[in-house]
Amino acid sequence: MAEFLSDVETLRARARKQIEEGPITESYGADRTRVIAVLNEALATELVCILRYKRHYFMAEGIDAANAAAEFLQHATDEQGHADRIAARIVQLQGEPNFDPTGLATRSHAEYVEGDNLIEMIKEDLVAERVAIESYNEIIRWLGDKDVTTRRLVEDILAVEEEHADDLLTLLQSQ
């Protein structure tokens, strides 16, 4: 039989303590209040990115506009999924996801830049993806082993953001 770090009786006793904390147990090592705040910044970033990508989708014009518009729409959809997953994690941590549009742009790490033409739109989206990549890398390092679930969530999102940056670079190079 496998040996646990804690005996079964100790695990059971700990599980009964502070049952109102739900998934947050004594082994949770992060500052939950700060994690929720950081996740709300990430949520704002994703929401700003959704709005920018949707604008770019509708405003794309020019010879290669159809390919770029399709990419913008896919990225907006992906970012919506990220926002939903982040909001769900905030609630799991017994926080409240901040969807208040007031101050959304100031809570976001990425900027909302419209761009005047297709190339500028692609460049602005690429800059925003690079900001997200840097931000998510910092969050992952900061969380370490203190909140593995949130770290894994951010790692999953990071992989998609890197894919988005690669897609945008390919689009930019084809212009």
JOWOHU-V431461 format. One record per backbone hydrogen bond with DSSP energy under -0.5 kcal/mol. NH is the residue of the N-H (numbers start at 0). CO is the residue of the C=O. If there is no record, write none. Layout:
# JOWOHU-V431461
NH,CO / NH,CO
This chain:
# JOWOHU-V431461
3,1 / 10,6 / 11,7 / 12,8 / 13,9 / 14,10 / 15,11 / 16,12 / 18,15 / 20,17 / 21,18 / 23,20 / 24,22 / 27,24 / 28,145 / 29,145 / 31,29 / 34,30 / 35,31 / 36,32 / 37,33 / 38,34 / 39,35 / 40,36 / 41,37 / 42,38 / 43,39 / 44,40 / 45,41 / 46,42 / 47,43 / 48,44 / 49,45 / 50,46 / 51,47 / 52,48 / 53,49 / 54,50 / 55,51 / 56,52 / 57,53 / 58,54 / 59,55 / 64,61 / 67,63 / 68,64 / 69,65 / 70,66 / 71,67 / 72,68 / 73,69 / 74,70 / 75,71 / 76,72 / 77,73 / 78,74 / 79,75 / 80,76 / 81,77 / 82,78 / 83,79 / 84,80 / 85,81 / 86,82 / 87,83 / 88,84 / 89,85 / 90,86 / 91,87 / 92,88 / 93,90 / 94,89 / 98,96 / 103,100 / 106,102 / 107,103 / 112,110 / 113,111 / 120,116 / 121,117 / 122,118 / 123,119 / 124,120 / 125,121 / 126,122 / 127,123 / 128,124 / 129,125 / 130,126 / 131,127 / 132,128 / 133,129 / 134,130 / 135,131 / 136,132 / 137,133 / 138,134 / 139,135 / 140,136 / 141,137 / 142,138 / 143,139 / 145,142 / 146,142 / 150,146 / 151,147 / 152,148 / 153,149 / 154,150 / 155,151 / 156,152 / 157,153 / 158,154 / 159,155 / 160,156 / 161,157 / 162,158 / 163,159 / 164,160 / 165,161 / 166,162 / 167,163 / 168,164 / 169,165 / 170,166 / 171,167 / 172,168 / 173,169 / 174,170 / 174,171
